[in-house]
Structure formats: C-alpha cells, structure tokens
Amino acid sequence: MCQHQMGDQFRIDILGEEEDDNGVLMEKVDAPTTEFALGFQVDGDTTPTLFWFYSCTATRPNVDASTTEDTKEPNTDTLTVSCGANEDGYVRAKTTEESYPQVKAVWFTKVYENNQNMQTESLQKTASTQTTQASTEGGK
C-alpha cells in the first residue's frame, strides 16, 4: 500500500474542491473530478520500476480520524484511483530493467507517451541545466 500526503492543490485541481475567502476548502456534492496521469516508482531488487497510469480518476477521500492520547499517530485520507485507457488505447507505461537507464533522468518531467524520444529530452534537459549553471556562474 502506498500512502502519501494529499496536497490542497490536488483537492482543488483534481477533486474539484473550492477554496473560500478564508482559505477553507469546501467540498461540493456534485463537484466534477478531473482526469489525471499518475506517475510513481517502485523500488525493485536491483533496478527500480517506473510507471505512468493514464486517464486516472479519484474518488472522494475517506477521512480517518482519532482522538489524541499519549501517542501521535498520523491520520490519513484514503481515496481510490481508477485508471482507463488514454486516447491511444494505452492504460499504463512501465519501464523494464533494460529501459530504466535511458529514461530515468527525464521520466517524471512529463507524462510518458508511446515511443517518446527520451534521449532528445535528456539532452535538452542537460543543455538547459548547463545554460542555467553558466548563467548563474556568469553572474558572480
């Protein structure tokens, strides 16, 4: 099971909650949800496996709460994520031991698409980083 703190921006952008003038998030009964792609990493024996799931939707979160006694246990919101096919008919992308080394540097920079040229994007990312470093160093 994977647990991660659900951010307020996810609640607004994906779950359709609204922030009022006081900064309080309001959940409407008929709020439309937005599809999203879900990317994550599973650590394996020798090489991690990277995933993108397409056309995801999330249910309204359950709120788990407890009273405070001697210990502090974190409370978590639980939601169910369902995935469907994207417009090309793909449900997910998953790296293999062979593909991981060539895609790992740019995997989470944008949602992976079929036959995406990861080498070009990696070179562009490297060139952009070098330009930024040169600009920073030149300003000293």
N, CA, C and O of each residue as an XYZ file, in Angstrom:
560
protein
N       0.848     -1.165      0.000
C       0.000      0.000      0.000
C       0.899      1.235      0.000
O       1.905      1.284      0.707
N       0.530      2.209     -0.785
C       1.285      3.442     -0.889
C       0.502      4.556     -0.215
O      -0.674      4.764     -0.515
N       1.149      5.271      0.693
C       0.490      6.391      1.339
C       1.303      7.644      1.083
O       2.530      7.635      1.182
N       0.620      8.706      0.759
C       1.268      9.977      0.515
C       0.310     11.067      0.946
O      -0.901     10.946      0.760
N       0.842     12.123      1.516
C       0.019     13.251      1.928
C      -0.656     13.876      0.711
O       0.021     14.244     -0.249
N      -1.956     13.998      0.740
C      -2.692     14.596     -0.361
C      -2.654     16.108     -0.180
O      -3.113     16.628      0.837
N      -2.109     16.806     -1.164
C      -1.991     18.248     -1.070
C      -3.298     18.966     -1.374
O      -4.184     18.430     -2.040
N      -3.393     20.190     -0.871
C      -4.576     21.004     -1.113
C      -4.767     21.282     -2.597
O      -5.900     21.328     -3.076
N      -3.663     21.469     -3.335
C      -3.785     21.770     -4.758
C      -4.397     20.598     -5.519
O      -5.159     20.808     -6.462
N      -4.072     19.357     -5.119
C      -4.691     18.170     -5.715
C      -6.200     18.190     -5.458
O      -6.992     17.892     -6.352
N      -6.581     18.536     -4.255
C      -8.000     18.599     -3.901
C      -8.733     19.629     -4.766
O      -9.873     19.401     -5.174
N      -8.080     20.757     -5.044
C      -8.701     21.808     -5.858
C      -8.711     21.412     -7.329
O      -9.759     21.431     -7.974
N      -7.543     21.054     -7.856
C      -7.401     20.785     -9.291
C      -8.077     19.493     -9.747
O      -8.673     19.454    -10.823
N      -7.991     18.451     -8.951
C      -8.472     17.135     -9.372
C      -9.834     16.788     -8.774
O     -10.714     16.300     -9.482
N     -10.010     17.033     -7.495
C     -11.255     16.642     -6.838
C     -12.338     17.720     -6.915
O     -13.479     17.479     -6.522
N     -11.990     18.899     -7.416
C     -12.982     19.949     -7.616
C     -13.397     20.688     -6.357
O     -14.440     21.342     -6.346
N     -12.595     20.596     -5.284
C     -12.930     21.350     -4.087
C     -12.674     22.833     -4.357
O     -11.847     23.187     -5.197
N     -13.390     23.689     -3.638
C     -13.257     25.130     -3.812
C     -12.707     25.754     -2.541
O     -13.066     25.351     -1.435
N     -11.835     26.740     -2.706
C     -11.281     27.458     -1.557
C     -12.081     28.744     -1.369
O     -12.226     29.535     -2.301
N     -12.597     28.947     -0.159
C     -13.379     30.163      0.082
C     -12.440     31.320      0.442
O     -11.220     31.157      0.469
N     -13.019     32.475      0.712
C     -12.233     33.687      1.001
C     -11.374     33.555      2.252
O     -10.410     34.302      2.419
N     -11.709     32.621      3.128
C     -10.944     32.407      4.357
C      -9.885     31.320      4.207
O      -9.188     30.993      5.168
N      -9.763     30.759      3.001
C      -8.783     29.706      2.767
C      -9.270     28.324      3.158
O      -8.474     27.386      3.217
N     -10.565     28.178      3.427
C     -11.144     26.887      3.805
C     -11.559     26.152      2.533
O     -12.199     26.732      1.655
N     -11.193     24.871      2.435
C     -11.591     24.074      1.282
C     -13.003     23.547      1.487
O     -13.321     22.940      2.509
N     -13.841     23.797      0.483
C     -15.237     23.381      0.529
C     -15.454     22.290     -0.511
O     -15.047     22.426     -1.665
N     -16.098     21.209     -0.089
C     -16.363     20.077     -0.978
C     -17.845     20.066     -1.346
O     -18.713     19.956     -0.480
N     -18.114     20.183     -2.641
C     -19.498     20.178     -3.117
C     -19.920     18.757     -3.478
O     -19.103     17.961     -3.940
N     -21.160     18.452     -3.273
C     -21.673     17.120     -3.545
C     -21.554     16.765     -5.021
O     -21.322     15.604     -5.357
N     -21.708     17.742     -5.905
C     -21.695     17.454     -7.337
C     -20.442     17.985     -8.039
O     -20.464     18.250     -9.241
N     -19.371     18.135     -7.294
C     -18.137     18.659     -7.882
C     -17.599     17.691     -8.934
O     -17.434     16.503     -8.659
N     -17.327     18.195    -10.131
C     -16.760     17.315    -11.162
C     -15.289     17.016    -10.855
O     -14.559     17.887    -10.381
N     -14.867     15.793    -11.124
C     -13.460     15.463    -10.943
C     -12.759     15.571    -12.298
O     -13.401     15.521    -13.347
N     -11.463     15.718    -12.260
C     -10.656     15.872    -13.457
C      -9.783     14.641    -13.636
O      -9.233     14.125    -12.663
N      -9.649     14.162    -14.869
C      -8.738     13.050    -15.144
C      -7.297     13.526    -14.984
O      -6.984     14.691    -15.226
N      -6.431     12.611    -14.576
C      -5.020     12.922    -14.409
C      -4.193     11.686    -14.711
O      -4.720     10.575    -14.773
N      -2.907     11.881    -14.896
C      -1.974     10.769    -15.055
C      -1.236     10.607    -13.732
O      -0.926     11.592    -13.064
N      -0.960      9.376    -13.362
C      -0.301      9.077    -12.094
C       1.035      8.422    -12.374
O       1.087      7.330    -12.940
N       2.122      9.079    -11.981
C       3.460      8.532    -12.155
C       4.066      8.198    -10.806
O       3.918      8.956     -9.848
N       4.751      7.062    -10.729
C       5.391      6.670     -9.473
C       6.505      5.667     -9.731
O       6.653      5.148    -10.838
N       7.283      5.406     -8.691
C       8.415      4.480     -8.762
C       8.247      3.386     -7.733
O       7.873      3.653     -6.591
N       8.524      2.148     -8.133
C       8.541      1.011     -7.222
C       9.975      0.521     -7.164
O      10.556      0.149     -8.183
N      10.543      0.524     -5.962
C      11.921      0.060     -5.816
C      11.956     -1.455     -5.917
O      11.243     -2.158     -5.200
N      12.804     -1.951     -6.824
C      12.918     -3.388     -7.049
C      14.189     -3.951     -6.458
O      14.871     -3.298     -5.669
N      14.501     -5.190     -6.857
C      15.696     -5.858     -6.343
C      16.967     -5.094     -6.718
O      17.758     -4.735     -5.846
N      17.159     -4.851     -7.998
C      18.359     -4.143     -8.443
C      18.041     -2.839     -9.151
O      18.804     -1.877     -9.056
N      16.928     -2.797     -9.854
C      16.559     -1.624    -10.634
C      15.134     -1.217    -10.302
O      14.239     -2.063    -10.319
N      14.897      0.052     -9.999
C      13.511      0.485     -9.762
C      12.666      0.339    -11.033
O      13.201      0.319    -12.142
N      11.372      0.238    -10.867
C      10.446      0.217    -11.990
C       9.645      1.509    -11.929
O       9.099      1.862    -10.884
N       9.578      2.211    -13.057
C       8.857      3.470    -13.150
C       7.544      3.243    -13.883
O       7.493      2.465    -14.836
N       6.485      3.910    -13.452
C       5.158      3.741    -14.037
C       4.529      5.088    -14.366
O       4.798      6.092    -13.706
N       3.698      5.095    -15.382
C       2.699      6.139    -15.630
C       1.384      5.420    -15.877
O       1.322      4.542    -16.738
N       0.340      5.766    -15.151
C      -1.005      5.296    -15.413
C      -1.787      6.458    -16.006
O      -1.719      7.580    -15.505
N      -2.530      6.187    -17.075
C      -3.232      7.227    -17.816
C      -4.706      7.306    -17.430
O      -5.266      6.374    -16.853
N      -5.311      8.423    -17.756
C      -6.760      8.627    -17.600
C      -7.265      8.170    -16.236
O      -8.215      7.393    -16.145
N      -6.630      8.653    -15.188
C      -6.999      8.279    -13.824
C      -8.101      9.199    -13.297
O      -8.174     10.377    -13.646
N      -8.938      8.635    -12.461
C      -9.923      9.405    -11.711
C      -9.826      8.966    -10.261
O      -9.416      7.844     -9.964
N     -10.204      9.858     -9.366
C     -10.124      9.551     -7.941
C     -11.480      9.751     -7.290
O     -12.246     10.636     -7.669
N     -11.762      8.912     -6.302
C     -12.999      9.043     -5.535
C     -12.814     10.109     -4.463
O     -11.696     10.538     -4.177
N     -13.902     10.516     -3.892
C     -13.848     11.440     -2.755
C     -13.140     10.721     -1.600
O     -13.451      9.567     -1.305
N     -12.191     11.401     -0.947
C     -11.430     10.723      0.110
C     -12.260     10.424      1.361
O     -13.162     11.173      1.735
N     -11.914      9.294      1.992
C     -12.452      8.978      3.317
C     -11.604      9.740      4.324
O     -10.407      9.936      4.112
N     -12.209     10.160      5.396
C     -11.470     10.857      6.445
C     -11.346      9.920      7.631
O     -12.347      9.518      8.226
N     -10.106      9.573      7.973
C      -9.833      8.738      9.138
C      -9.352      9.655     10.249
O      -8.391     10.401     10.063
N      -9.996      9.610     11.380
C      -9.620     10.475     12.492
C      -9.653      9.677     13.787
O     -10.366      8.682     13.919
N      -8.859     10.148     14.730
C      -8.853      9.510     16.044
C      -8.583     10.578     17.096
O      -8.098     11.668     16.790
N      -8.906     10.244     18.334
C      -8.643     11.186     19.412
C      -7.186     11.091     19.821
O      -6.549     10.053     19.642
N      -6.664     12.162     20.363
C      -5.270     12.203     20.796
C      -5.170     11.711     22.228
O      -5.889     12.165     23.118
N      -4.250     10.764     22.425
C      -3.996     10.272     23.779
C      -2.516     10.471     24.049
O      -2.015     11.587     23.912
N      -1.803      9.420     24.430
C      -0.382      9.538     24.750
C       0.511      9.554     23.517
O       1.629     10.066     23.574
N       0.041      9.010     22.417
C       0.875      8.936     21.217
C       0.246      9.729     20.085
O      -0.965      9.949     20.048
N       1.091     10.146     19.174
C       0.628     10.869     17.985
C       0.711      9.928     16.797
O       1.807      9.597     16.346
N      -0.409      9.500     16.295
C      -0.477      8.661     15.101
C      -0.995      9.527     13.966
O      -2.007     10.210     14.122
N      -0.313      9.509     12.819
C      -0.807     10.330     11.713
C      -2.128      9.796     11.178
O      -2.326      8.586     11.067
N      -3.016     10.705     10.852
C      -4.278     10.330     10.221
C      -4.092     10.457      8.714
O      -3.376     11.343      8.247
N      -4.721      9.591      7.968
C      -4.579      9.624      6.522
C      -5.946      9.714      5.869
O      -6.936      9.194      6.382
N      -5.977     10.389      4.720
C      -7.161     10.376      3.880
C      -6.938      9.267      2.867
O      -5.849      9.151      2.304
N      -7.946      8.459      2.630
C      -7.833      7.350      1.697
C      -8.772      7.586      0.525
O      -9.945      7.910      0.712
N      -8.249      7.423     -0.682
C      -9.094      7.527     -1.863
C      -8.763      6.397     -2.800
O      -7.691      5.796     -2.718
N      -9.689      6.110     -3.691
C      -9.498      5.060     -4.679
C      -9.223      5.709     -6.023
O      -9.943      6.612     -6.451
N      -8.169      5.238     -6.685
C      -7.816      5.743     -8.004
C      -8.133      4.657     -9.024
O      -7.718      3.508     -8.872
N      -8.867      5.028    -10.060
C      -9.172      4.120    -11.167
C      -8.497      4.653    -12.422
O      -8.412      5.864    -12.626
N      -8.018      3.743    -13.258
C      -7.318      4.137    -14.472
C      -8.013      3.556    -15.683
O      -8.547      2.447    -15.645
N      -7.997      4.318    -16.750
C      -8.580      3.870    -18.002
C      -7.582      4.074    -19.124
O      -6.447      4.487    -18.887
N      -7.999      3.788    -20.326
C      -7.120      3.948    -21.488
C      -7.058      5.407    -21.901
O      -8.039      6.142    -21.790
N      -5.874      5.820    -22.386
C      -5.742      7.166    -22.942
C      -6.312      7.164    -24.358
O      -6.855      6.155    -24.809
N      -6.191      8.279    -25.051
C      -6.792      8.382    -26.391
C      -6.159      7.425    -27.399
O      -6.755      7.138    -28.437
N      -4.954      6.926    -27.101
C      -4.299      5.961    -27.985
C      -4.583      4.515    -27.579
O      -4.103      3.585    -28.228
N      -5.363      4.320    -26.504
C      -5.723      2.978    -26.070
C      -4.781      2.378    -25.039
O      -4.930      1.210    -24.677
N      -3.809      3.156    -24.555
C      -2.865      2.650    -23.552
C      -3.353      2.973    -22.146
O      -3.875      4.058    -21.891
N      -3.176      2.008    -21.227
C      -3.581      2.173    -19.842
C      -2.397      2.593    -18.983
O      -2.553      3.389    -18.058
N      -1.210      2.061    -19.282
C      -0.039      2.397    -18.475
C       1.235      2.262    -19.289
O       1.265      1.624    -20.342
N       2.285      2.884    -18.771
C       3.644      2.715    -19.280
C       4.471      2.215    -18.103
O       4.292      2.678    -16.977
N       5.373      1.275    -18.355
C       6.175      0.656    -17.286
C       7.576      0.403    -17.829
O       7.742     -0.155    -18.913
N       8.580      0.818    -17.064
C       9.944      0.565    -17.504
C      10.335     -0.880    -17.238
O       9.727     -1.569    -16.419
N      11.362     -1.317    -17.947
C      11.962     -2.630    -17.737
C      13.388     -2.405    -17.243
O      13.860     -1.269    -17.191
N      14.051     -3.459    -16.892
C      15.437     -3.338    -16.457
C      16.297     -2.725    -17.563
O      17.237     -1.980    -17.285
N      15.971     -3.042    -18.816
C      16.741     -2.528    -19.954
C      16.408     -1.060    -20.256
O      17.304     -0.296    -20.613
N      15.159     -0.658    -20.122
C      14.771      0.711    -20.477
C      15.048      1.722    -19.365
O      15.206      2.910    -19.645
N      15.109      1.279    -18.121
C      15.272      2.188    -16.984
C      16.460      3.146    -17.128
O      16.277      4.349    -16.945
N      17.675      2.664    -17.450
C      18.818      3.589    -17.504
C      18.658      4.737    -18.497
O      19.141      5.841    -18.247
N      17.987      4.487    -19.618
C      17.883      5.534    -20.629
C      16.744      6.515    -20.370
O      16.736      7.598    -20.957
N      15.783      6.175    -19.512
C      14.651      7.076    -19.289
C      14.603      7.687    -17.893
O      13.846      8.632    -17.674
N      15.381      7.183    -16.948
C      15.240      7.581    -15.546
C      15.421      9.077    -15.310
O      14.739      9.647    -14.458
N      16.323      9.724    -16.041
C      16.627     11.131    -15.789
C      15.469     12.063    -16.126
O      15.348     13.139    -15.539
N      14.616     11.658    -17.071
C      13.536     12.554    -17.505
C      12.144     11.955    -17.326
O      11.163     12.555    -17.763
N      12.036     10.802    -16.703
C      10.757     10.088    -16.599
C       9.653     10.946    -15.977
O       8.518     10.923    -16.451
N       9.965     11.689    -14.940
C       8.936     12.444    -14.229
C       8.863     13.910    -14.665
O       8.194     14.706    -14.006
N       9.535     14.285    -15.761
C       9.449     15.664    -16.229
C       8.151     15.916    -16.974
O       7.667     17.047    -16.998
N       7.576     14.884    -17.584
C       6.256     14.949    -18.211
C       5.731     13.536    -18.375
O       6.488     12.570    -18.270
N       4.441     13.413    -18.631
C       3.824     12.098    -18.783
C       4.416     11.408    -20.010
O       4.487     11.995    -21.090
N       4.838     10.163    -19.834
C       5.450      9.407    -20.928
C       4.408      9.072    -21.993
O       3.285      8.670    -21.685
N       4.809      9.246    -23.254
C       3.964      8.892    -24.394
C       4.651      7.784    -25.186
O       5.876      7.664    -25.150
N       3.880      6.984    -25.893
C       4.402      5.876    -26.676
C       5.505      6.356    -27.628
O       5.333      7.334    -28.355
N       6.631      5.651    -27.607
C       7.788      5.944    -28.456
C       8.343      7.352    -28.283
O       8.920      7.921    -29.210
N       8.166      7.901    -27.103
C       8.702      9.230    -26.806
C      10.219      9.200    -26.912
O      10.851      8.257    -26.439
N      10.806     10.210    -27.521
C      12.255     10.260    -27.686
C      12.888     10.776    -26.400
O      13.076     11.980    -26.225
N      13.213      9.854    -25.508
C      13.758     10.217    -24.202
C      15.175     10.758    -24.310
O      15.583     11.586    -23.496
N      15.932     10.300    -25.306
C      17.307     10.754    -25.447
C      17.338     12.241    -25.800
O      18.136     12.988    -25.233
N      16.489     12.680    -26.720
C      16.428     14.091    -27.096
C      16.027     14.929    -25.896
O      16.617     15.980    -25.648
N      15.021     14.471    -25.143
C      14.584     15.219    -23.973
C      15.664     15.264    -22.911
O      15.825     16.281    -22.237
N      16.411     14.173    -22.751
C      17.502     14.155    -21.787
C      18.586     15.137    -22.194
O      19.132     15.845    -21.348
N      18.903     15.187    -23.488
C      19.903     16.136    -23.977
C      19.417     17.565    -23.795
O      20.200     18.437    -23.417
N      18.125     17.824    -24.062
C      17.579     19.163    -23.873
C      17.616     19.553    -22.405
O      17.930     20.697    -22.077
N      17.302     18.621    -21.520
C      17.337     18.896    -20.086
C      18.764     19.196    -19.651
O      18.994     20.127    -18.878
N      19.732     18.408    -20.146
C      21.134     18.626    -19.812
C      21.596     19.984    -20.320
O      22.264     20.721    -19.594
N      21.247     20.325    -21.561
C      21.643     21.606    -22.136
C      21.023     22.757    -21.350
O      21.682     23.768    -21.106
N      19.761     22.609    -20.952
C      19.084     23.635    -20.170
C      19.756     23.814    -18.816
O      19.936     24.941    -18.356
N      20.127     22.706    -18.176
C      20.809     22.757    -16.885
C      22.166     23.434    -17.029
O      22.548     24.251    -16.191
N      22.896     23.094    -18.093
C      24.202     23.702    -18.312
C      24.067     25.195    -18.576
O      24.879     25.979    -18.083
N      23.058     25.608    -19.343
C      22.828     27.021    -19.620
C      22.508     27.761    -18.335
O      23.019     28.855    -18.097
N      21.654     27.158    -17.499
C      21.283     27.779    -16.218
C      22.512     27.906    -15.324
O      22.710     28.939    -14.685
N      23.347     26.852    -15.275
C      24.558     26.906    -14.459
C      25.513     27.966    -14.986
O      26.119     28.695    -14.201
N      25.656     28.062    -16.301
C      26.551     29.062    -16.888
C      26.044     30.470    -16.587
O      26.840     31.364    -16.301
N      24.724     30.676    -16.648
C      24.146     31.974    -16.354
C      24.373     32.339    -14.888
O      24.692     33.483    -14.564
N      24.206     31.358    -14.015
C      24.399     31.583    -12.591
C      25.862     31.893    -12.282
O      26.168     32.815    -11.526
N      26.753     31.116    -12.873
C      28.192     31.324    -12.638
C      28.657     32.639    -13.250
O      29.520     33.314    -12.689
N      28.089     33.010    -14.406
C      28.488     34.243    -15.060
C      28.053     35.471    -14.286
O      28.654     36.535    -14.436
N      27.027     35.350    -13.465
C      26.509     36.474    -12.704
C      27.261     36.709    -11.408
O      26.940     37.645    -10.676
N      28.267     35.871    -11.102
C      29.010     36.012     -9.841
C      29.998     37.136     -9.903
O      30.705     37.390     -8.928
